[in-house]
Amino acid sequence: MPMPADVLEGRLRAAFPDAEIVITDLAGDGDHYKAKIVSEQFKGLPRVRQHQLVNKALADVLGGELHALALETSAPAQ
């Protein structure tokens, strides 16, 4: 069963409450998303570590309910 975009966004907001989050359904099927996340939690972290934090927040659904997730992460511009 696919994950609705609002559920994905809710999960990400729970993990990154300060974040600006934009979810894009890449294929229109609820299985392939792109998430753009801008969060203070990413400040000073390399991109791979930022992505690890997102993957950890979604570990229980990645590869199952959530088939594919492209990530664009950053800290806010100062």
Residue pairs with C-beta under 8 A, 6 or more apart in sequence:
1 65
2 29
2 30
2 31
2 65
2 67
3 30
3 31
3 61
3 65
3 66
4 30
5 23
5 25
5 30
5 33
8 23
8 33
8 35
8 58
8 66
9 21
9 23
11 57
11 58
11 61
12 19
12 21
12 23
12 35
12 37
12 54
12 57
12 58
13 19
13 21
14 57
15 53
15 54
15 57
16 37
16 39
16 41
16 54
16 57
18 39
18 40
18 41
19 37
19 38
19 39
19 41
20 36
20 37
20 38
20 39
20 76
21 35
21 36
21 37
21 38
22 35
22 36
23 33
23 34
23 35
24 33
24 34
24 35
24 36
25 32
25 33
26 32
26 33
26 34
26 68
26 70
31 66
31 67
31 68
32 67
32 68
32 69
33 66
33 68
33 69
33 70
34 69
34 70
34 71
34 72
35 54
35 69
35 70
35 71
35 72
36 72
36 73
37 54
37 71
37 72
37 73
37 74
38 73
38 74
38 75
38 76
39 73
39 75
39 76
40 75
40 76
41 53
42 50
42 53
42 73
42 74
42 75
43 75
43 76
44 75
45 53
45 75
47 73
50 71
50 73
50 74
51 71
51 73
54 69
54 71
54 73
55 62
58 66
58 69
62 69
